[in-house]
Amino acid sequence: MDCFGDALAVAQDLATALCGGFNALYFLLYLLQRQETLPRRVGAAALALVNAGALVESLYFSALYTTYRLGWRGDMPFLSPLPWLLVRSLPFLGTLFVSLLVLRALNHRSERKE
């Protein structure tokens, strides 16, 4: 079961990376090729960033999982602060961007009610 479980865990991360890459590319092309309103372009940028983060994060965690499961006994470069912070920055920035958009929308709604 260990070998099957390991393959399944890595396959799940790779599938997530594939979906994240596909989605990021779609939203990036949407952002660059269409003549849309500014709110739609900002939304596409946020979604592209979140999905790019999912792509990078999934590849990173897949490599980390594989390295750990293979019994790597040397230095664990994946657990060093710099690579960890770089990889985690894309999901952080993407989710922060979406949160700011949500807060802005909530603020606009509350202003309209007054």
N, C-alpha and C positions, 0 to 999 in steps of 0.2 A: 504493500500500500504506500510505503514511503516514496518510492520512485514515481508511482502514478500521482500521488498527492503533490510531489514537487513539480512534475510536469504540468499538472493542472494549475498550480499557483503561478507558475511562470507564464503559461498560456493566457491566464486571465489578465495578467499585467500587460502582456503583449497585445491582447485584444483591446484593452483599455487605451494603450498607446496608439494603436491603429485608429480607433474611433476618435480619440482626441486630436490626432493629426489631421484626419479627414475633416472634422468639424472646424478646426482652426483654419485650415486652408479655405474651406467654404466661406467662413465669415471674413477672412482677410480679403478674398477675392470680391466678396459682396461689398466690402468697405472701399476697395480700390476701383471697382469697375462700374458701379451703379451711381446714378445721380439721385441720391436719396436725401431726405431731410437730415438736418444735423442730429436730431435725437436718434434716428435710425442708424446713422453712421457711428455715433457714440456707443450705442447698444451693440452693434456689430464688433466694434473694437474691444469692448468688454468681454464679449463671448469668445472672440478669437484669443484673447489673453488667457481666459480661464481654461479653454481647451488646449492651448499650447502648454499651459502648466500641467494639465493632466497627462499630456504626452511625455513631457520631460520627467515628471515625477514617476510615472509608471515604468519607464525605461530604467531610471535610477534604482527604484525599489526592486525591480526584477534582477538587476545586476547585484544589488546588495543581498537579496535572498539567495541567489545562486552561489555567490561567493561564500556566504555563511554556511549554506547547506553542503558545500563541497569540503568543508572543514579547513578553510584557510587558516593557517596558524601564524602568519606573519602580521605585519602592520595592516590595519583595516582602513585603507584610504577612503572608503565610502563613508566612514564615520568621522572623518576629520571635519572640523567646523567649516572651512571654506567651501568644499564641495557641497556639504549639506545645506549651507545657507544659500548658495547659488541656485541649487535645484529647488529648494523650498520657496525661493523668492517669487517665482512665476505664479504658483498657486496663490500665494499671499497677495501679490499685486492684483491678480485677477479678481479674487474674492473681495478685496478692498474696493476695487473699482465698482463692482456690482453693488456693494453695500452703500457706497456714496451715491450711486444712481437711485437706489431705493430711498435713501434718506431725502434726497432732493425731491423725488416724486411725492413722498409723504409730506414734506414741507409745502409743496405747491398745493396739495389737496387741502391742507389745514388753512392756508391763506385764502383759498376760494370759499371756504365755509364761513369765514369771518365777514 
